[in-house]
Amino acid sequence: MQKKNDRTFTDPAGQSWASKLEWLVYEFFRLSGRDVRRTDKSDTVTYYTSIHQGGCLECGGSKVAQRRTYTPDLYVADSGEVEAVEGGYYIECKGYFPGTKRSLLASVHSQHQSLNLRVIFASEVKLTKARTNVQYVKTYIKCPVGIFKNGELIWK
């Protein structure tokens, strides 16, 4: 039985994906002749988040961080795309963009500014009264952002 919040998707070939959006974006790039692949452990980066009110048991210091890892969804190896650079780029596909994911991507960006990342959303939606998901990415993550809708990818 599938969990209520489980957004995994099984494609027609029987492969499991994190979401239908991720599969659709993968298929979009593959069918357009781009060299695209799913990412794996070799694409994982380590980043750190501070632990508020934490303390080191050995030295008594209060500047304590937790080690975390992040793996993007897809990697596009060729550079036939808007704002692409040599060597390709990573893609993060997001249908829903909660605060935990926003801070994760902001932390990764601040610690790995050379990570060539693009974020693709299913639609542009308001996160707050003043900011949409697209505006958030442009402001805090500072990477290209696109909307994938009806089989079309539009870079914003």
C-alpha positions in Angstrom: 0.0 0.0 0.0 1.3 3.4 -1.0 1.7 6.1 1.7 -0.6 9.1 1.3 2.4 11.5 0.9 4.4 9.1 -1.3 4.9 10.9 -4.6 6.9 8.2 -6.3 6.0 7.3 -9.9 6.5 4.2 -11.9 7.1 4.8 -15.6 5.7 2.6 -18.4 9.0 0.6 -18.4 8.5 -0.2 -14.7 11.3 2.0 -13.3 10.5 4.0 -10.1 11.1 7.7 -10.0 10.9 10.2 -7.2 8.0 12.0 -8.9 6.2 12.1 -12.2 7.7 15.5 -12.9 11.2 14.1 -12.6 10.4 11.4 -15.2 8.7 13.9 -17.5 11.7 16.2 -17.4 14.0 13.3 -18.0 12.0 12.2 -21.0 11.9 15.7 -22.3 15.6 16.0 -22.4 16.2 12.5 -23.6 13.7 12.9 -26.5 15.3 16.2 -27.5 18.6 14.4 -28.0 20.3 15.6 -24.9 22.7 13.4 -23.0 20.7 13.2 -19.7 21.0 10.7 -16.8 19.7 10.1 -13.4 22.1 11.0 -10.7 23.7 8.6 -8.3 26.0 8.6 -5.2 28.9 10.0 -7.3 26.9 13.2 -7.7 26.3 13.7 -4.0 27.7 16.8 -2.3 28.2 17.3 1.4 27.0 20.4 3.2 26.7 21.6 6.8 23.8 23.1 8.8 24.4 24.8 12.1 22.9 23.3 15.2 21.3 26.0 17.2 22.1 26.0 20.9 24.4 23.0 20.3 27.6 22.5 22.1 30.8 20.4 21.6 31.2 17.9 24.4 35.0 17.8 24.0 36.0 21.5 23.8 32.8 23.2 25.0 32.5 25.3 21.9 29.1 26.4 20.7 29.7 26.5 17.0 28.5 23.1 16.1 27.3 21.8 12.6 25.6 18.7 11.3 27.0 17.1 8.2 24.3 16.4 5.5 24.3 15.3 1.9 22.4 16.4 -1.2 22.0 14.6 -4.5 20.3 16.5 -7.4 17.8 14.6 -9.5 19.2 14.7 -13.1 22.4 15.5 -14.9 22.5 17.0 -18.4 25.9 16.4 -19.9 25.7 18.5 -23.1 25.6 22.3 -23.3 22.8 22.9 -25.9 20.6 24.8 -23.4 20.0 28.3 -22.2 22.8 29.7 -20.0 24.6 26.3 -20.1 28.3 26.1 -19.5 30.9 23.5 -20.5 30.5 20.2 -18.8 26.8 20.2 -18.3 24.6 20.9 -15.3 22.4 19.4 -12.6 18.6 19.6 -12.5 16.4 19.6 -9.4 12.8 19.0 -10.2 10.2 20.4 -7.7 6.4 20.1 -7.8 6.1 21.2 -4.1 8.7 23.5 -2.6 8.4 23.5 1.3 10.6 25.6 3.6 12.8 22.6 4.4 13.7 22.1 0.7 14.2 25.9 0.2 16.7 26.1 3.1 18.4 22.9 1.9 19.0 24.3 -1.6 20.1 27.7 -0.2 22.6 26.0 2.1 23.9 23.8 -0.7 24.3 26.9 -2.9 26.1 29.0 -0.3 28.6 26.1 0.3 28.9 24.9 -3.3 28.6 28.0 -5.5 30.5 26.1 -8.3 27.7 23.5 -8.5 26.0 24.1 -11.8 22.4 23.7 -10.8 19.0 24.5 -12.4 15.7 24.1 -10.7 12.6 23.1 -12.7 9.1 23.6 -11.2 5.8 22.2 -12.4 4.3 25.7 -12.0 5.0 29.1 -10.6 3.2 29.4 -7.3 3.2 31.9 -4.4 5.2 30.9 -1.4 4.5 34.0 0.6 2.4 37.1 -0.1 5.5 38.7 -1.7 7.4 35.9 -3.3 6.9 33.0 -5.7 8.9 29.8 -5.9 10.6 31.2 -9.1 11.5 34.5 -7.3 12.9 32.6 -4.3 15.3 30.6 -6.5 16.4 33.7 -8.4 17.0 35.6 -5.2 18.5 33.1 -2.8 19.8 30.2 -4.9 20.8 32.4 -7.9 20.5 29.7 -10.6 18.5 29.4 -13.8 14.9 28.3 -13.1 12.3 26.9 -15.4 8.7 25.8 -15.6 7.8 22.5 -17.1 4.2 22.4 -18.2 2.3 20.5 -20.9 5.5 19.0 -22.2 7.2 22.4 -22.7 10.1 23.8 -20.7 10.2 27.6 -20.3 13.2 29.2 -18.7 12.3 32.2 -16.5 
